[in-house]
Amino acid sequence: MKKQFKGYIQNLSDGTVEVVAEVFDDEFDTFMQILKEGSPLSSVEDIKYEILDDAQFNTDGFEIRYE
């Protein structure tokens, strides 16, 4: 079963990737595993995360944003 997360991903000018996503507690481990695996052309060295409150989250679906 494929998960449907809400949020966005954006490549930043310093080479890092920012991901903002709505992830429920029971989906967190799966989501982190997806991030660790990355894409076939990526190299994931480190993952840092913070918890945002609902008021800061304002997107439907999952989108790619451009800086």
N, C-alpha and C positions, 0 to 999 in steps of 0.2 A: 504494500500500500504506500503510495507516494504522499508525503506530507505537503500541505499547502500552507506555507508560512506567509505572514504579512510583513512588509518592510521594504528596505532598499539596500543596494550595494553600490559603492562608489569608489573608483580608483582615485587616490589623492596624489598631488604633485610630488610628494616625497617618496612615492613608490609603495606606500601602504594602502591597504584596502579597508574602507569603513563599511561596516554592516550594521544597520539598525533594523531590528526585527521584533515582532511580537511573538514570544515563545512561551507557551504555558509550561508549568512545572514538569508535567509528565512528558514533555517533548524536548526538554533542555538537553539531555544527554545525546539524543539523536541529532539535534541541531549542531551541537558542538562537534560531533563526529563528522558531519557533513563539512563543517568549516575546516577541520583538521585535514581532511582528504583533499580539499581544494579542487581545482580543475586540472585537466591533464597537462596544461602548460604552466601551472603555478607551482610555487614552492612556499609552503606555509612554515615559517620559522617560529612564530609566537602568536598567541591569541590572548588579547586583553579584553575584558568585558566589564560593563557596569550596568546596574539596574536603573532603568528610567521609569518614572511614574507615568501613568496612562495619559496624562495631559500633554506630555511631550511627544506622543506617538500619534501621527496624523496622516497615515496613508492606507489605502486599500490595496490588496494584492501584493505582489513583489515586483519591484522595478529596478532598472539600472539607471543610475543618475550620472550625469557628466559634470565635471568641475568646470 
